[in-house]
Amino acid sequence: MAKRGRPFKSEIRNNIITILFYLGEGYGYEVSKLYNKIFPKVTMRSIYYHLKRGVELGEIQMKEIKQEQGNYSWGTVVEKTYYSLGKNAHPATNDQVMHAVTEHQQKRK
């Protein structure tokens, strides 16, 4: 008889863990943008689901929630949740992810 529910292993979550491994830490939207640049065809909703699921499984750690000032279409404040690797994370190396994260970090400076 097959197990019910979603499987514990996820290729999407593994890719997110690899992105966080090279990024160090990042907020949800940043991780989502990087993910879609490297692996298109995955929705932002799915990325956020796997970030939350990774926190539940201890693979991803919610580091902090920051309120940052800016000029946004909805107002002047945005709340960003920062994530890093958790104690149960097993990141894989991936040159494609490493190059995309390096390029992203250079643009951010």
HELIX and SHEET records of a PDB file:
HELIX    1   1 GLU A   11  LEU A   23  1                                  13    
HELIX    2   2 GLY A   28  ILE A   38  1                                  11    
HELIX    3   3 MET A   44  LEU A   57  1                                  14    
HELIX    4   4 ASP A   95  ARG A  108  1                                  14    
SHEET    1   A 3 GLU A  25  TYR A  27  0                                        
SHEET    2   A 3 GLY A  75  LEU A  85 -1                                        
SHEET    3   A 3 ILE A  60  TYR A  72 -1                                        
END                                                                             
